[in-house]
Amino acid sequence: MLKKLCLAGCVAALAAPALAVGTGRTMTASSGARAQFGQPSPMPITMSLRGGIMVAPRGAGLAGVDIAVPSVSLLDGWEGRLDADVIFKANLADISTVVPVTLDQVRYVQDMTGRSIYYGAGAGALLGGKAKLIGKAILGFELSARLGVEGNLIVTDAKTMVTVVGRLHL
C-alpha cells in the first residue's frame, strides 16, 4: 500500500503544473548556472553518462545516460530530465538485466559551500520482461562542474530498488 501511495505521489507531482508559485527572482547555482527560479532556464540540453551500483534489494551493476532538458519544466524552478539505465546482474551461468526509463523533474539549489545539491521525482517504466510502472525519488550533489553523485529510490508495485550513481557531465 505504501509503495502504491509513493508511486501515486510521484505521478501527481509530475502532473501538477498548477502548483507552481513564482518567486520573481533568479538564483544561479555554481555548476553550470542550473538553478533558475521565476523564468525558463536558458541552459541548453545536456547529457551525462551514469555508472554505479544497485545496493538493494540485491547487488547489481548499473550503466546509463541522462539527458537534461531545462525547457521541459512542470513546476517553477524545476527542470526536466530523461534517465535511462541498464541494471545488470551477472552470474557464472547468465546475465539478467532490467532497464528503468523515467521522465524526471529536478530542482537545483546551492549549499553553504557553493556546490549544487539537487532533488527530484520521476515516473516511467521498468523494461525487461513485462513492463511495469515505476516512481523514482532523486537526491544528489555536484562534486565539480563535470562530476556528480546521486542516489535513487525506484519504486514498483512489487519491489523497491536503491541505486548509487556517479554522473559524468559531457
Secondary structure, 3 states (H helix, E strand, C coil): CHHHHHHHHHHHHHCCHHHCCCCCCCCCCCCCCCCCCCCCCCCCCEEEEEEEEEEECCCEEEEEEEEEECCCCCCCCCEEEEEEEEEEEECCCCEEEEEEEEEEEEEEEECCCCCEEEEEEEEEEEECCCCEEEEEEEEEEECCCCEEEEEEEEECCCCEEEEEEEEEEC
